[in-house]
Amino acid sequence: MSKRRRLSSPLSRALRFMAQPLALLRQAQKQFPQADPLLFRRRFASLTPAPVRASRFASANHAKEFFVSAALILAMLAPLAASAEQAVSHRLLAQNFSLTDSNLQARIWSDQVPEMLKFRKYLQSTPGGADKPLVGVVYTTSFQVEGKQIVVSVISNNCANAGGVPNLLFCPTRVVSLSGGQLEVLGDIPDLLVTVSEADAPQSAKKATIATYDPQTHQISFANVDGSERTELTQKVVVR
């Protein structure tokens, strides 16, 4: 029995030794259940060396100056970004293309090339037509959009008269996307009212058809101009 008391005595003393701090801790928690951590920090703030506090204050100021400078730079760049998103306009220019070679325009109008080639060969067979070249005529322009070439092509074939108005015809029109050699038709307009001209017509001619790409709406629209007069057309093609 005495041996058991000697073995248990140190354990009992250890438990009693630990019980007192635990009781004090529980009592403190009951008395201060919502202790303010800010007061705790203020109480022990003096433990932080002064050079460290100064370094932290300087770092905070540098961070504030950095964000203010970044905000000013972004504010200055905003007008430049807005101007970069403005609409781009090009006039359609007449261009000859070979009906016998593999070229971009022949690919765009591959369904009409056989008929056009047959007609041009017929013209060559008529008296005085031997020198007629085997070419077609398109009115075309292009845009660069997100790494792709967007081509507008109006073919001078199967066009309809525009009520006898000079230099205006309703012609088939296609808008295609060219990327990595792959051709995708984005829009097929059977009867766009266009201003027709010779292939060597100057780019400064007063009459022309204008194609406009708007990066805000991702659309291509069309208009005919005659001097200072501009007529917007209803057809639009979405560029995707």
C-alpha positions as CSV (number, residue, x, y, z in Angstrom):
1,M,0.0,0.0,0.0
2,S,2.8,2.4,0.9
3,K,4.4,1.6,-2.5
4,R,1.3,2.5,-4.4
5,R,1.0,5.8,-2.5
6,R,4.6,6.6,-3.4
7,L,3.8,6.0,-7.1
8,S,0.7,7.9,-7.2
9,S,1.9,10.8,-5.1
10,P,4.0,12.5,-7.9
11,L,1.1,12.2,-10.4
12,S,-1.3,13.8,-7.9
13,R,1.1,16.7,-7.4
14,A,1.5,17.2,-11.1
15,L,-2.2,17.3,-11.6
16,R,-2.7,19.7,-8.8
17,F,0.1,21.9,-10.3
18,M,-1.6,22.0,-13.7
19,A,-5.1,22.5,-12.3
20,Q,-4.3,25.9,-10.9
21,P,-3.2,27.7,-14.2
22,L,-6.1,26.1,-16.0
23,A,-8.6,27.4,-13.4
24,L,-7.1,30.9,-13.7
25,L,-7.3,30.7,-17.5
26,R,-11.0,29.8,-17.4
27,Q,-11.7,32.5,-14.9
28,A,-10.0,35.1,-17.2
29,Q,-12.1,34.0,-20.1
30,K,-15.2,34.4,-18.1
31,Q,-14.2,37.9,-17.0
32,F,-13.1,39.1,-20.4
33,P,-15.1,37.1,-23.0
34,Q,-14.8,39.8,-25.7
35,A,-11.3,41.2,-25.2
36,D,-10.4,43.7,-27.8
37,P,-7.4,42.5,-29.8
38,L,-6.6,46.1,-30.7
39,L,-5.9,46.8,-27.0
40,F,-3.8,43.8,-26.8
41,R,-1.7,45.0,-29.8
42,R,-1.4,48.5,-28.3
43,R,-0.2,47.0,-24.9
44,F,2.6,45.1,-26.5
45,A,3.4,47.5,-29.3
46,S,6.5,48.7,-27.5
47,L,8.0,45.2,-28.0
48,T,8.4,46.0,-31.8
49,P,11.7,47.8,-32.4
50,A,11.3,51.4,-33.8
51,P,13.4,50.7,-37.0
52,V,11.0,47.9,-37.9
53,R,7.9,50.1,-37.4
54,A,9.5,52.8,-39.6
55,S,10.3,50.2,-42.3
56,R,6.7,49.0,-42.3
57,F,5.4,52.5,-42.5
58,A,7.7,53.3,-45.4
59,S,6.6,50.1,-47.2
60,A,3.0,51.1,-46.8
61,N,3.6,54.5,-48.3
62,H,5.5,53.0,-51.2
63,A,2.6,50.6,-51.9
64,K,0.1,53.5,-51.8
65,E,2.2,55.6,-54.2
66,F,2.4,52.6,-56.5
67,F,-1.3,52.1,-56.7
68,V,-2.0,55.8,-57.2
69,S,0.6,55.9,-60.1
70,A,-0.9,52.8,-61.7
71,A,-4.4,54.4,-61.5
72,L,-3.1,57.6,-63.2
73,I,-1.4,55.5,-66.0
74,L,-4.6,53.6,-66.6
75,A,-6.6,56.8,-66.8
76,M,-4.2,58.2,-69.4
77,L,-4.2,55.0,-71.5
78,A,-8.1,54.8,-71.5
79,P,-8.5,57.4,-74.3
80,L,-5.9,55.6,-76.4
81,A,-7.6,52.3,-76.0
82,A,-10.9,53.9,-77.0
83,S,-9.4,55.4,-80.1
84,A,-7.9,52.1,-81.1
85,E,-11.5,50.7,-81.1
86,Q,-12.8,53.1,-83.7
87,A,-14.5,51.9,-86.9
88,V,-12.3,51.4,-90.0
89,S,-13.6,52.2,-93.5
90,H,-12.2,51.2,-96.9
91,R,-13.6,51.8,-100.4
92,L,-14.1,48.9,-102.7
93,L,-11.7,48.9,-105.6
94,A,-12.0,47.2,-108.9
95,Q,-9.6,44.3,-109.4
96,N,-9.1,41.7,-112.2
97,F,-8.5,38.1,-111.3
98,S,-7.6,35.1,-113.4
99,L,-10.3,32.6,-114.1
100,T,-7.7,29.9,-114.8
101,D,-5.4,30.2,-111.8
102,S,-5.9,29.3,-108.2
103,N,-6.1,32.6,-106.4
104,L,-8.1,34.1,-103.5
105,Q,-10.9,35.6,-105.6
106,A,-11.3,32.5,-107.7
107,R,-11.6,30.5,-104.4
108,I,-14.3,32.9,-103.1
109,W,-16.3,32.6,-106.3
110,S,-15.5,29.0,-107.2
111,D,-19.2,28.3,-107.9
112,Q,-19.3,31.1,-110.5
113,V,-15.9,30.8,-112.1
114,P,-16.9,27.9,-114.5
115,E,-19.7,29.9,-116.0
116,M,-17.6,33.1,-116.3
117,L,-14.8,31.1,-117.9
118,K,-17.2,29.6,-120.4
119,F,-18.5,33.1,-121.4
120,R,-15.0,34.6,-121.7
121,K,-13.9,31.7,-124.0
122,Y,-17.0,32.4,-126.1
123,L,-16.0,36.0,-126.4
124,Q,-12.6,34.9,-127.6
125,S,-14.2,32.8,-130.3
126,T,-16.1,35.8,-131.8
127,P,-14.6,38.0,-134.5
128,G,-12.1,40.4,-133.0
129,G,-12.3,38.8,-129.5
130,A,-9.2,36.6,-129.6
131,D,-7.4,39.0,-127.3
132,K,-10.0,39.0,-124.6
133,P,-8.3,37.8,-121.4
134,L,-9.8,35.1,-119.3
135,V,-10.3,37.2,-116.3
136,G,-13.1,38.3,-114.0
137,V,-13.7,41.6,-112.2
138,V,-14.4,42.1,-108.5
139,Y,-14.8,45.1,-106.3
140,T,-12.9,44.3,-103.1
141,T,-11.2,45.4,-99.9
142,S,-10.0,43.7,-96.7
143,F,-9.6,44.2,-93.0
144,Q,-7.3,42.7,-90.4
145,V,-9.4,41.5,-87.4
146,E,-7.8,39.5,-84.5
147,G,-5.2,37.9,-86.7
148,K,-7.6,37.1,-89.5
149,Q,-7.9,38.6,-92.9
150,I,-11.6,39.6,-93.6
151,V,-12.2,40.1,-97.3
152,V,-15.1,41.8,-98.9
153,S,-15.7,40.7,-102.5
154,V,-18.3,42.0,-105.0
155,I,-18.3,40.1,-108.3
156,S,-19.2,41.7,-111.6
157,N,-21.3,38.8,-112.7
158,N,-25.0,38.2,-112.7
159,C,-25.6,41.8,-111.7
160,A,-28.9,43.6,-112.0
161,N,-29.6,47.1,-113.3
162,A,-30.3,49.7,-110.6
163,G,-33.2,51.4,-112.4
164,G,-31.0,52.9,-115.0
165,V,-28.9,54.9,-112.4
166,P,-25.3,55.3,-113.9
167,N,-22.5,53.4,-112.2
168,L,-24.8,51.5,-109.8
169,L,-25.6,47.8,-110.0
170,F,-27.0,45.1,-107.7
171,C,-24.3,42.5,-107.5
172,P,-23.5,39.3,-105.6
173,T,-21.3,40.0,-102.5
174,R,-19.4,37.8,-100.1
175,V,-17.5,38.5,-96.9
176,V,-15.0,35.8,-96.1
177,S,-12.5,35.1,-93.3
178,L,-9.1,33.8,-94.2
179,S,-6.8,32.3,-91.6
180,G,-4.1,29.7,-92.0
181,G,-5.1,29.1,-95.6
182,Q,-8.7,28.2,-94.5
183,L,-11.5,30.1,-96.1
184,E,-14.8,30.6,-94.3
185,V,-17.8,32.5,-95.8
186,L,-19.2,34.9,-93.1
187,G,-21.9,36.5,-95.3
188,D,-23.5,36.0,-98.7
189,I,-25.4,39.0,-100.0
190,P,-27.2,38.3,-103.4
191,D,-27.9,41.9,-104.4
192,L,-25.7,44.6,-102.8
193,L,-26.1,48.0,-104.4
194,V,-22.5,48.9,-105.4
195,T,-20.8,51.6,-107.4
196,V,-19.1,50.0,-110.4
197,S,-15.9,51.4,-112.0
198,E,-13.0,50.4,-114.2
199,A,-10.1,48.5,-112.7
200,D,-7.9,51.5,-113.1
201,A,-10.3,54.0,-111.5
202,P,-8.4,56.3,-109.1
203,Q,-8.9,55.7,-105.4
204,S,-9.9,59.4,-105.0
205,A,-12.9,59.0,-107.3
206,K,-16.0,60.8,-106.0
207,K,-18.3,57.8,-106.5
208,A,-17.5,54.6,-104.5
209,T,-18.9,51.9,-102.3
210,I,-17.5,52.0,-98.7
211,A,-17.2,49.0,-96.4
212,T,-16.8,49.8,-92.7
213,Y,-15.8,47.4,-89.9
214,D,-17.0,48.4,-86.4
215,P,-15.0,46.6,-83.7
216,Q,-17.6,47.5,-81.1
217,T,-20.4,45.6,-82.9
218,H,-18.1,43.2,-84.9
219,Q,-20.1,44.1,-88.0
220,I,-19.3,45.2,-91.5
221,S,-21.7,47.7,-93.0
222,F,-21.8,49.3,-96.5
223,A,-22.5,52.8,-97.9
224,N,-22.4,54.4,-101.3
225,V,-20.9,57.9,-101.6
226,D,-21.2,60.4,-104.4
227,G,-19.1,63.4,-103.5
228,S,-20.4,64.7,-100.1
229,E,-23.5,62.6,-100.3
230,R,-23.5,59.3,-98.4
231,T,-26.2,56.6,-98.6
232,E,-26.1,53.9,-95.9
233,L,-27.1,50.4,-97.0
234,T,-29.2,48.1,-94.8
235,Q,-27.0,44.9,-95.3
236,K,-24.6,44.1,-92.5
237,V,-22.3,41.1,-91.9
238,V,-21.2,39.8,-88.5
239,V,-17.5,39.0,-88.2
240,R,-16.9,36.1,-85.9
